[in-house]
Structures are given as C-alpha cells and as structure tokens.
Amino acid sequence: MRIFLIIAFRNITRNKTRSLITILSIGCGLGAIIFLRGYIDGAHQQMKDNFTGLLMGHMQIHANGFENSANLNHSIENPKNIFAKLHEIKKIKSFTARVRSHCLFGTAENSVGGLAMGIDPTTENKVSTIASSISSGSFLNSETKHGIVIGKTLATKLEATIDDKIIMMAQSYDGSLGADAFVVTGIIDTGIEDIDRYLGIVNISELQETLQLGSLITDIVIRCSKFSDIEDVDSELNKKLSSGQELEILTWDKISPTLKQWIDFDDAFALVFLFIVLIVIIAGILNTILMSLLERTKEFGVMLALGTKGYQLAIITAIESFMLGLLGTVCGIFIGVSLTLVFGHFGIPIGNSIKEAMASFFMSDTIYPTLVTDHIASSALSVLLASVIISLYPAWKTSRLTPVKALQR
C-alpha cells in the first residue's frame, strides 16, 4: 500500500497547477458551504433567542384548552403545587406566572381591542427581556400601583402617552364584565408588530383582581438553563405533571409553528446549496482525474506490460482522487471556519430594505454567523464521500485497460 500512496502522490504533484486549482476549487466550495451554514445557524439561533427571550420563554404550561380558546375557565388551579415540582427540575433556570386575557383598551380619544397580560415583575425579568424594550417611560416593578406598559403601535392608536389613563375592560372569570383604570408608565418598542399593536402589561395581582381570578393563573413560562435542555425538561415535566389537573406543556416550536417552519425551510435551502456545490466539486475532481488518465495512458500500458494488475491501477487512481478530496477538505474547513469566526465577531448587517420584514421573524439588524460542529463535520464528510464515490468511474476505467491498447495510444 505504501508504494501506491507514493505513486498517487507523485501523480498529483506532476501537474501542480491543475492539482492546486482542483484543491482550491474544492476548498472554496466547502468553505462557502461552511460559511453559509454558519450564517443560517447564526440567524436561526438569533430567531430562537429573540423569540424565547423577548416574551415567550422556552416552554409554557397552560390548563388544557387555554392556548386555543384563551378562555379564563381554562385556568391553572393550585399553581403553587406546580411551582414546587418545577423547583425539583435542575435544568429549569427560572419560571414565572402570568395571566392573559383578550380585552378592550380605551381612552377619551379612542378604544382598541388588545391583550392584557399580568406579570410578576420580580420573576418576569428572570424569564424574559421585555423590560429592555422600553422606548419611553419605565417598566413595571413590584411597587407600581395600577400602572400599565403598552406597545408603541397601541399607544399611537389610543393616542396615549406617559401618565395618561387607560381603561381596560374584559370578561371576568365569573362571566361578568371586569374593568379597571391604569396609568401608562412605559411604552415598549419591540419591532414585533403583534406585540407592539396589541399588548398591555400590568401587575398580575391587579389583573387577577379585575378578572375575579383569585389565585388562578393562565400561564407558567419557563426558561431552561440551556436551549438544548428543552427536550429533557419537556419529558420530565410530562412525567411529573401527569396526575392532577389536565395541563398542556408547549415548547417554543409548538407555540410558534410558523417560526419552526421558517427555520426548517432555511435548513432545506442549505441542503440544496450543499448538493449544488457537491456537483461542482465532483465535476472538478472528475475532470482532473480523467485528464490525468489520458496523459498517462501509455505509462499505464508500460506498467501493465511489466505485470501490474488492473485492480492495482484502480487503487492508485482512487487514492489520487481521495488525496485531492482530502486536501481540498482541509483547505475548505480552514476557509469556512476562518470566515465564520471573523464575521461571527463583527456581524453581517441586514439591509434597511428587509430589516423591518425580518423583525417579524425575531431577527435583529445584524446577523452573527456561528459554528456548529455537527454541520461542519457533515459538510466535510459529504465532500470527502463525494471524492471517493467519483473515483469509482476513473478507477473502473483504468482497471479495464489492456497493455496493447494503452501502448498504442
């Protein structure tokens, strides 16, 4: 085998320019794949972090049927019992209780339908970053009395500013009409139209009192220690909460299937791009090997006449193809990882023309590519495997040469 490796390496270095061009073309192709995957992975991670971090959390627990109906009759009973079980799960970093209800917001100038959300300011800050979206005024705290934080678009529709009074009306738990007055303490600008247009945030105890809920809540929002812990926490929660009130445990992708579908679409696009680049790489390797074979046909004839077997020539040809693929893969990993690290540090700005559209997918104005080891490994192995597979044809063609015909050429 050692002699085969020496001969294959000698054949590659015989025409250095052609071999170098082939290696660089493989490297540039693989580098482009790694960088594109890094860009897509960075965008996806940003979507997930912004979506789960802004308001939704990694997971949510509701009474069965609440997410589809938003009916207060589907509220969580005995939430303290659930809290105790959540404290037992080590992979849960923090959690908070909320109350949600569709409502009507009104001022002296206008009235608009929206969503009232009651939060506990102390625990909310450990689960979400909604407080950092304040554009004017201040966010709620445990000392705030009858204060409300509203979205920027909602404030515009209500013609409300800081310190203005807003009336909130909604159907209570007992079926009666609940109403209360709140003073605007802050306005949030998240860039997410569904939040900025409809959301009003108040203290949970005040909303519970307005809606006659007592100690009942509608949501428990959970943040895991790591994003990768979500599946394990989901499994453990389903076991611990299997008895008692019927509850639904929703992970982030079930809360927003549209976002999950968008991410899956991006992943499919990356696979299509990988396939196209692989075809280009295969064509480059095949062209190099076949040109090399044509130039060395008489040489192969001499080797066959001296007793070299056809399968031995096939092995040499396969090794040459593998060496080109291996060198190109190493070059591609270096190019791809280097580009991803550089742009991962400085970021890639999104154009102003699509910035607003991308905000609806929870993307900020700058994407930071990130390296995912599995994706680098799969891309590199795909290129190596392609170089091995493409070597089969020239190897087979070489093995069928006869000394007489080879020498005649």
Buried (B, 14 or more C-beta within 10 A) or exposed (E): EEEBBEBBEEBBEEBEEBBBBBBBBBBBBBBBBBBBBBBBBBBBBBBBBBBBBBBBBBBBBBBEEBBEEBBBEBBBBEBEEBEEBBEEBEBBBBBBBBBBBBBBBBBEEEBBEBBBBBBBBEBBBEBBBBBEBBEEBEBBEEEBEEBBBBBBBBBBBBEBEEEBBBBBBBBBBEEEEBBBEBBBBBBBBBBBBEBBBBBBBBBBBBBBBBBBBEEBBBBBBBBBBEBEBBEBBBEBBEEBBEEEBEBBBBBBBBBBEEBBEBBEEBBEEBEEBBEEBBEBBBEBBBBBBBEBBEEBBEBBBEBBEEEBEBEBBBBBBBBBBBBBBBBBBBBBBBBBBEBBEEBBEEBEEBEEEEBEEBBEBBBBBEBBBBBBEEBBEBBBEBBBEBBBBBBEBBBEBBBEBEBEEBBEE
